[in-house]
């Protein structure tokens, strides 16, 4: 699945008809802050707190057959990053959203916002609670000043990448986040594409169902690495990867170099079947940016430094042999 930078480069829903009416925001079961409600239909409407309008809009769009988007904006027809600044309701304001009409369990979700505090999926209905956030600088907001409070998400129910309900969270502006792109380099167990601002540290949080990790060969913290693959240039293994494990009991891993902790039982239902699902919250950051893929990869898929050295040595030897052969075959003068 390929999406043009900026989640198809369109203003999501605000004043525009959605491509498909199937997936909608359920305004009756959605809210923000203390008593803040959503009014209007899926193509946009004002947010109200009691009877006092905040002047903040919401909108939705079906970007393609597999991707549904939701976002907040301060203009009914947003065209710039600044139009997605919702300072009127402020950063760190709780947002509870319910979406209906999903065709299947989400393959993954990505959002810009604060910590995920509730999450459940069942029979085509998805509900979650997070919060608005003050985004860091990114490609569309190079100083980090255009946006002081923002929230947006995409729900993916089909396409090439199936992360079995994984939820990605970031403090980077949501229109600078997209599905993985086809760059040469690392193969990701779960990841996204992002366009950051070089020098600005952006944080990523992946809520990864444990069954999904095990099915992909990640059975302990040291089986995984956080990885960045830039659109141009070599891949980079990111330091500082941390795992918080939510499960019925402490797994008691020993001998791990990757930081991890047991965080208690899970309160999230990712797959829609009875009972909550164990998961791992992976946290990783990056500040050296160009457009790039970022996410979790198998440690075994990343060559060791010694392997790099051997590859470089082989290249040097081949180069020397080629040059020697070229000299031997050169015409005499």
C-alpha positions in Angstrom: 0.0 0.0 0.0 1.4 3.3 -1.0 0.1 6.6 0.4 1.2 10.0 -0.8 3.0 12.0 1.9 0.5 13.6 4.3 -2.0 10.8 4.4 -2.9 11.1 0.8 -2.3 14.9 0.9 -5.9 15.7 1.5 -7.8 17.6 4.2 -9.4 14.8 6.1 -13.1 15.0 5.7 -13.5 18.6 7.0 -16.2 19.7 4.5 -15.4 16.8 2.2 -17.5 13.7 1.6 -15.8 10.4 2.7 -15.1 7.9 0.0 -17.1 5.2 1.9 -19.7 5.7 4.6 -19.0 2.4 6.2 -16.6 3.6 8.9 -17.7 6.5 11.0 -17.0 8.3 14.2 -19.8 7.5 16.7 -20.4 10.9 18.1 -22.8 9.6 20.8 -20.1 7.5 22.4 -17.1 9.9 21.8 -16.0 12.7 24.0 -13.1 14.9 25.1 -12.0 16.6 28.3 -14.6 17.0 31.0 -18.0 17.0 29.3 -16.7 17.9 25.8 -18.8 16.4 23.1 -18.7 15.8 19.4 -21.5 17.1 17.2 -22.0 16.7 13.5 -21.5 13.8 11.1 -18.4 12.0 9.8 -17.7 14.7 7.3 -17.0 17.3 10.0 -18.6 19.5 12.6 -17.8 21.7 15.6 -16.6 20.4 18.9 -18.6 21.8 21.8 -18.2 21.9 25.6 -21.6 22.4 27.0 -23.1 25.3 24.9 -19.8 27.1 24.4 -18.2 26.5 21.0 -14.4 26.0 21.1 -14.1 26.6 17.3 -12.4 23.2 16.9 -13.4 20.9 14.0 -13.2 17.2 13.5 -13.1 15.3 10.3 -12.8 11.8 8.8 -11.8 10.4 5.5 -11.5 7.0 3.8 -8.1 7.5 2.2 -8.3 4.2 0.3 -10.1 0.9 0.7 -8.0 -0.1 3.6 -7.2 3.2 5.4 -9.5 5.4 7.5 -8.3 8.6 9.1 -9.6 10.9 11.8 -8.2 14.3 12.9 -8.8 17.5 14.7 -8.4 20.9 13.1 -8.9 24.6 13.8 -10.2 25.3 10.3 -13.1 23.8 8.4 -10.9 23.5 5.3 -7.4 23.0 6.6 -4.5 23.5 4.1 -1.4 24.0 6.3 0.0 22.4 9.4 -1.0 25.4 11.5 -4.7 24.6 10.6 -4.3 21.3 12.5 -3.3 23.1 15.7 -6.2 22.8 18.3 -4.8 25.0 21.0 -8.4 25.8 22.0 -8.7 22.5 23.7 -5.0 22.3 24.7 -2.4 19.6 24.8 -2.9 16.7 27.3 -6.7 16.8 27.0 -8.3 13.3 27.2 -10.0 12.1 24.0 -12.3 9.1 23.9 -13.2 7.9 20.4 -15.6 5.2 19.2 -15.5 4.1 15.5 -18.2 1.8 14.0 -18.5 0.0 10.7 -14.9 -1.4 10.5 -14.7 -4.2 8.0 -12.4 -6.3 10.2 -10.0 -6.2 13.1 -7.5 -3.4 12.4 -4.2 -4.7 11.1 -2.7 -1.7 12.8 -3.4 1.8 14.0 -1.1 4.8 14.2 -1.9 8.0 16.0 -0.3 11.2 17.3 -1.2 11.8 20.9 -0.6 10.9 24.5 -0.5 7.5 26.2 -3.2 4.9 25.3 -5.3 4.4 28.4 -8.1 2.2 27.0 -8.5 0.1 23.9 -11.0 -2.4 22.7 -12.2 -3.9 19.4 -15.3 -6.1 18.9 -17.6 -6.8 16.0 -16.6 -3.8 13.8 -16.5 -1.3 16.7 -13.3 0.2 17.9 -13.0 2.3 21.1 -9.9 4.0 22.5 -8.9 6.7 24.9 -5.7 8.8 24.5 -5.0 12.5 24.7 -4.0 15.5 22.6 -0.2 16.3 22.5 2.1 19.1 21.7 4.0 17.6 18.7 7.7 17.9 18.2 9.2 19.5 15.1 8.8 17.4 11.9 8.9 17.9 8.1 5.7 19.8 8.0 6.4 21.9 11.1 10.1 22.4 11.0 10.3 24.7 14.0 7.7 22.8 16.1 5.9 26.1 16.7 3.0 25.8 14.3 1.4 23.0 16.4 0.9 23.3 20.1 -1.9 20.8 20.5 -2.9 18.1 18.0 -4.5 14.7 17.6 -4.9 12.5 14.6 -5.0 8.8 13.7 -5.2 6.3 10.9 -6.9 2.8 11.1 -5.6 0.2 8.6 -7.8 -2.8 8.0 -6.1 -4.2 4.8 -3.1 -3.9 2.6 0.4 -5.4 2.6 1.3 -5.0 6.2 -0.5 -7.0 8.9 0.7 -6.2 12.4 -2.2 -8.1 14.1 -3.7 -5.1 15.8 -0.5 -3.3 16.8 -1.1 0.3 17.9 1.6 2.9 17.1 1.8 6.2 19.0 4.1 9.1 18.4 4.6 12.7 19.3 5.3 13.6 15.7 2.7 15.5 13.7 0.3 12.8 12.3 0.3 14.0 8.7 4.1 13.3 8.6 3.4 9.6 9.5 2.6 7.0 6.8 2.7 3.2 6.2 6.1 1.6 5.5 7.6 2.6 2.2 9.5 0.2 -0.1 13.0 1.2 0.8 15.9 -1.2 0.5 17.2 -2.2 3.9 15.7 -3.7 7.0 12.7 -5.9 7.1 10.4 -4.8 9.9 8.3 -7.0 12.2 6.2 -3.8 12.8 6.9 -0.3 11.7 5.9 3.0 10.0 7.3 5.6 7.7 8.0 9.0 9.2 9.4 12.4 8.0 11.0 14.1 11.0 13.1 17.2 11.4 16.8 16.5 11.7 17.9 17.2 15.3 14.4 17.0 16.8 13.9 13.9 18.9 10.7 12.1 18.1 9.4 9.3 20.3 7.6 6.2 19.1 5.6 3.7 21.2 4.4 0.4 19.7 1.8 -1.6 21.6 2.6 -5.0 20.2 0.3 -8.1 21.0 2.5 -10.8 22.5 1.0 -13.5 20.3 2.0 -11.5 17.2 5.6 -11.1 18.5 5.9 -14.8 19.3 4.6 -15.7 15.8 7.4 -13.6 14.3 10.2 -15.1 16.4 10.4 -12.4 19.2 10.3 -14.4 22.4 12.5 -12.3 24.6 13.7 -8.7 24.6 17.0 -9.4 23.0 15.3 -10.9 20.0 14.3 -7.4 18.9 16.0 -4.1 17.9 14.6 -0.7 17.0 15.6 0.2 13.5 15.6 3.2 11.2 16.0 2.9 7.4 16.4 6.2 5.7 15.1 6.7 2.2 18.7 7.5 1.2 21.5 6.0 3.3 22.3 3.1 5.5 20.0 1.6 8.1 20.7 2.5 11.8 20.0 0.4 14.9 18.6 2.8 17.5 19.8 2.7 21.1 17.6 3.1 24.2 15.0 0.5 23.2 12.8 -0.3 26.2 10.0 -2.9 26.7 7.2 -2.7 29.2 5.5 -6.2 29.4 1.8 -6.5 30.1 0.9 -10.1 30.9 -0.8 -12.4 33.4 2.5 -13.0 35.2 6.1 -11.8 35.2 8.0 -13.6 32.4 11.2 -13.4 34.5 13.6 -13.0 31.6 17.3 -13.3 32.5 20.5 -12.3 30.8 18.9 -9.6 28.6 20.9 -6.6 27.5 17.7 -4.9 26.3 15.9 -2.9 29.0 12.6 -4.4 30.1 10.2 -4.4 33.0 7.0 -6.2 34.0 4.1 -3.7 34.1 1.2 -5.9 35.2 -1.8 -7.4 33.5 -3.2 -6.2 30.2 -6.4 -4.1 30.0 -6.5 -4.0 26.2 -8.4 -6.2 23.8 -6.8 -6.1 20.3 -8.4 -9.0 18.5 -12.0 -8.9 19.5 -12.1 -12.3 21.1 -13.1 -12.8 24.7 -10.6 -11.6 27.3 -7.8 -9.1 27.2 -4.6 -9.6 25.2 -1.0 -9.7 26.6 1.2 -7.1 24.9 4.6 -5.4 24.9 4.9 -1.6 24.9 8.1 -0.9 22.9 9.5 2.6 23.3 12.2 4.1 21.0 13.3 7.5 19.8 15.2 9.1 16.9 16.6 12.6 16.2 18.7 12.0 13.1 16.0 12.4 10.4 15.3 12.3 6.8 12.2 10.5 5.4 12.6 7.0 6.7 11.0 3.7 7.9 11.2 3.2 11.7 10.1 0.3 13.8 10.9 -3.1 15.4 13.0 -5.7 13.6 14.4 -9.1 14.4 17.9 -8.7 15.9 19.0 -11.8 13.9 18.2 -9.9 10.7 20.7 -7.2 11.4 24.3 -8.0 10.4 26.8 -7.9 13.3 29.7 -5.3 13.1 32.1 -8.2 12.4 29.9 -9.2 9.4 30.0 -5.6 8.1 33.8 -5.7 8.5 33.9 -9.0 6.5 31.7 -7.6 3.8 33.9 -4.5 3.5 37.0 -6.6 3.5 35.6 -8.7 0.7 34.6 -5.6 -1.3 38.2 -4.2 -0.9 39.7 -7.5 -2.1 37.3 -7.7 -5.1 38.2 -4.0 -6.0 41.9 -4.8 -5.8 41.5 -7.9 -8.0 39.5 -6.0 -10.5 42.0 -3.2 -10.7 44.9 -5.7 -11.1 43.0 -7.5 -13.9 42.3 -4.2 -15.6 46.0 -3.2 -15.5 47.1 -6.6 -16.8 44.6 -6.4 -19.7 45.4 -2.8 -20.6 46.9 -2.3 -24.1 50.7 -1.6 -24.1 51.8 1.8 -25.1 
